[in-house]
Amino acid sequence: MARMTRESWRRQRDSDLRAKIRRYGYTVLHIGGGCDDPACTEPHSPLSEQFGYTVGLTEHGHPELLVSGLVALDSYRLLNNLGHNIVDHGDRLRPGELIDFGGFGIGAVVEIEDSSRQLTVANEFYRVPYRLPIAALRVVVAGSDRFN
């Protein structure tokens, strides 16, 4: 079996992202949670190093969202809830806003000055030469360590 080049892998990843964004309006990625493939040897990162983020909210005129300190399932649940409300109901999150996240508790929204380090896939997907990193907001959930 031939190995994919980095560029062909990136094209395939971008094609998959485009399909999900077309279907759902956005998608969610989680980093540090290991992988589902039985052949995968990537270990789970400590919870403090795991994070999830959206790709696709940029196309709806909204900053991408990032949450950290949650296990993958909770990260997906929270970001999908917020993403759905943004895409389907026109909600808008703003820096400094305090929000009741329902089962996740109270949290805040904080602006991310440079999204290029953590939202790497989103920044690559929307890459434009000499452009600043994409707009992003961090969703801070109070007591997120209780989701271990």
Secondary structure, 3 states (H helix, E strand, C coil): CCCCCHHHHHHHHHHHHHHHHHHHCCEEEEECCCCCCCCCCCCCCCHHHCEEEEECHHHHCCCEEEEECCCHHHHHHHHHHHHHHHHHHCCCCCCCCEEECHHHCEEEEEEECCCCCCCHHHHHHCCCCCCCCCCEEEEEECCHHHHC
